[in-house]
Amino acid sequence: MFNNLPYRLFLTFNATSLIIFIFLIKEQTKICFLNPLPNWVSYIVYLCIPIALTGLSLLVAKYLSSDSIEGKITRIEQANNAFLPSYLGYFFVALSVPYSETLLFIFAVLFIFTFFSQTLYFNPLFLLFGYHFYYVDTDDRMNLFIITKQQLRSVVGISFPQLKRINNFTYIEMEDK
């Protein structure tokens, strides 16, 4: 187990970094050592970087402190779709920002706000790894944000025995391996 502040910063970067890569694609910026190749090769590399970083964040999550949800789960609400409009907003910002200095300032502001939000860990790239996002209410009136590979449709028989705590309200369920 380790201090999860670096991990939370890493998750925040992963959740917001696509804005930078979309901007680089919009500006048709090539990676210098790929200069002789077509632009799209650089674009694929740009898209692979956040995917690889998200994969790394999932590997590192196993070192977070272990936890479980005690008590009865009274409500489950899927959060996948709730965050997509906000995330699409990042894309529109990246496509409309004219200067890299402006983008860096906007990225810094987004990073700070995302870091201090309770659900900063929504990263649509987790969907590529088979994870889903849910709000879960417990019988003691806690509203928790759960990242899991389970597809939850009902509160009947739901349990989360192998959670890793990201913060007091956000958990990721890790598979046994």
C-alpha positions as CSV (number, residue, x, y, z in Angstrom):
1,M,0.0,0.0,0.0
2,F,1.2,3.5,-0.7
3,N,0.1,7.1,-0.4
4,N,-2.6,7.5,-3.0
5,L,-1.9,11.2,-3.7
6,P,0.5,10.4,-6.6
7,Y,-2.0,7.9,-7.9
8,R,-4.8,10.4,-7.7
9,L,-2.7,13.0,-9.6
10,F,-1.9,10.3,-12.2
11,L,-5.6,9.4,-12.6
12,T,-6.4,13.1,-12.9
13,F,-3.8,13.5,-15.7
14,N,-5.2,10.4,-17.4
15,A,-8.8,11.7,-17.2
16,T,-7.8,15.1,-18.7
17,S,-4.9,14.4,-21.0
18,L,-6.9,13.6,-24.1
19,I,-7.6,17.3,-24.4
20,I,-3.8,17.8,-25.2
21,F,-3.7,14.9,-27.6
22,I,-6.8,16.1,-29.5
23,F,-5.3,19.6,-29.7
24,L,-2.0,18.1,-31.2
25,I,-4.0,16.2,-33.8
26,K,-6.1,19.3,-34.6
27,E,-2.8,21.3,-35.1
28,Q,-1.5,18.4,-37.3
29,T,1.6,18.2,-35.0
30,K,3.9,15.4,-36.0
31,I,6.2,13.6,-33.6
32,C,9.7,14.6,-34.9
33,F,11.2,11.1,-35.3
34,L,8.1,10.1,-37.3
35,N,8.5,13.1,-39.7
36,P,9.1,11.0,-42.8
37,L,5.9,9.0,-42.1
38,P,2.3,10.2,-42.8
39,N,0.6,12.4,-40.2
40,W,-1.8,9.7,-39.1
41,V,1.1,7.6,-37.7
42,S,1.8,10.4,-35.2
43,Y,-2.0,10.6,-34.4
44,I,-2.1,6.9,-33.6
45,V,0.8,7.3,-31.3
46,Y,-0.9,10.3,-29.6
47,L,-4.0,8.1,-29.0
48,C,-1.9,5.2,-27.8
49,I,-0.2,7.3,-25.1
50,P,-3.3,7.9,-22.9
51,I,-4.5,4.4,-23.5
52,A,-1.2,3.0,-22.2
53,L,-1.2,5.4,-19.3
54,T,-4.7,4.3,-18.4
55,G,-3.6,0.7,-18.5
56,L,-0.6,1.5,-16.3
57,S,-3.0,3.2,-13.8
58,L,-5.0,0.0,-13.6
59,L,-1.8,-2.0,-12.9
60,V,-0.8,0.4,-10.1
61,A,-4.3,0.3,-8.6
62,K,-3.5,-3.0,-7.0
63,Y,-1.2,-1.2,-4.5
64,L,-4.0,1.0,-3.1
65,S,-5.4,0.1,0.3
66,S,-8.0,-2.7,0.2
67,D,-11.6,-2.1,1.3
68,S,-15.1,-3.4,0.8
69,I,-18.6,-2.0,1.1
70,E,-20.2,-2.9,4.3
71,G,-23.9,-2.9,4.7
72,K,-26.7,-3.2,2.2
73,I,-26.6,-1.5,-1.2
74,T,-29.9,0.3,-1.6
75,R,-29.5,1.9,-5.1
76,I,-27.3,1.6,-8.1
77,E,-27.1,4.2,-10.8
78,Q,-25.0,3.9,-13.9
79,A,-22.6,6.8,-14.3
80,N,-21.0,5.9,-17.7
81,N,-23.4,8.2,-19.7
82,A,-23.6,10.9,-17.1
83,F,-20.0,11.9,-17.7
84,L,-19.7,11.6,-21.4
85,P,-21.2,15.0,-22.2
86,S,-18.6,16.7,-19.9
87,Y,-15.9,14.6,-21.5
88,L,-17.1,15.5,-25.0
89,G,-16.8,19.1,-23.9
90,Y,-13.1,18.6,-23.5
91,F,-12.9,17.6,-27.1
92,F,-14.8,20.7,-28.3
93,V,-12.5,22.9,-26.2
94,A,-9.4,21.2,-27.7
95,L,-10.8,21.7,-31.2
96,S,-11.6,25.3,-30.6
97,V,-8.6,26.6,-28.7
98,P,-6.4,28.5,-31.1
99,Y,-3.0,28.7,-29.2
100,S,-1.0,26.1,-27.3
101,E,-0.5,28.6,-24.4
102,T,-4.2,29.0,-24.1
103,L,-4.6,25.2,-24.1
104,L,-2.0,24.8,-21.3
105,F,-3.9,27.3,-19.2
106,I,-7.2,25.7,-19.8
107,F,-5.7,22.3,-19.1
108,A,-4.3,23.5,-15.8
109,V,-7.7,24.9,-14.8
110,L,-9.4,21.6,-15.8
111,F,-6.8,19.6,-14.0
112,I,-7.2,21.5,-10.8
113,F,-11.0,21.3,-10.9
114,T,-11.0,17.7,-11.9
115,F,-8.5,16.8,-9.1
116,F,-10.7,18.4,-6.4
117,S,-14.0,16.9,-7.6
118,Q,-15.2,13.7,-6.0
119,T,-15.5,11.8,-9.3
120,L,-12.3,12.9,-10.9
121,Y,-11.5,9.4,-11.9
122,F,-14.0,9.2,-14.7
123,N,-11.9,8.3,-17.7
124,P,-13.7,7.0,-20.7
125,L,-10.6,5.0,-21.6
126,F,-11.5,2.7,-18.7
127,L,-14.4,1.6,-20.9
128,L,-11.8,0.2,-23.3
129,F,-10.5,-2.0,-20.5
130,G,-14.0,-3.3,-19.7
131,Y,-14.7,-1.1,-16.7
132,H,-18.0,0.6,-15.9
133,F,-18.9,3.5,-13.6
134,Y,-21.7,3.4,-11.0
135,Y,-23.0,5.5,-8.2
136,V,-23.9,3.2,-5.3
137,D,-26.0,4.2,-2.3
138,T,-25.6,2.2,0.9
139,D,-28.1,1.8,3.7
140,D,-26.1,4.2,5.9
141,R,-26.7,6.9,3.2
142,M,-23.3,6.9,1.7
143,N,-23.1,7.7,-2.0
144,L,-20.1,6.0,-3.5
145,F,-18.5,6.1,-6.9
146,I,-17.5,2.5,-8.0
147,I,-15.4,1.6,-11.0
148,T,-15.9,-2.1,-11.7
149,K,-16.0,-4.7,-14.5
150,Q,-19.3,-5.9,-13.2
151,Q,-22.4,-4.9,-15.2
152,L,-24.9,-4.0,-12.5
153,R,-28.6,-4.1,-13.1
154,S,-30.1,-4.7,-9.7
155,V,-29.1,-4.3,-6.1
156,V,-30.1,-7.9,-5.3
157,G,-27.0,-9.9,-4.4
158,I,-24.5,-7.1,-5.2
159,S,-21.3,-7.1,-3.1
160,F,-17.9,-5.5,-3.5
161,P,-15.5,-7.6,-1.5
162,Q,-12.3,-6.6,-3.4
163,L,-12.3,-2.9,-3.7
164,K,-9.3,-0.6,-3.7
165,R,-9.8,2.8,-2.1
166,I,-8.9,5.8,-4.3
167,N,-10.5,8.3,-1.8
168,N,-13.3,8.2,0.7
169,F,-16.0,8.2,-1.9
170,T,-14.3,6.5,-4.9
171,Y,-13.3,2.8,-5.3
172,I,-12.1,0.5,-8.0
173,E,-12.9,-3.1,-8.0
174,M,-9.9,-5.3,-8.8
175,E,-10.1,-8.8,-10.2
176,D,-8.4,-11.7,-8.5
177,K,-5.2,-12.7,-10.3
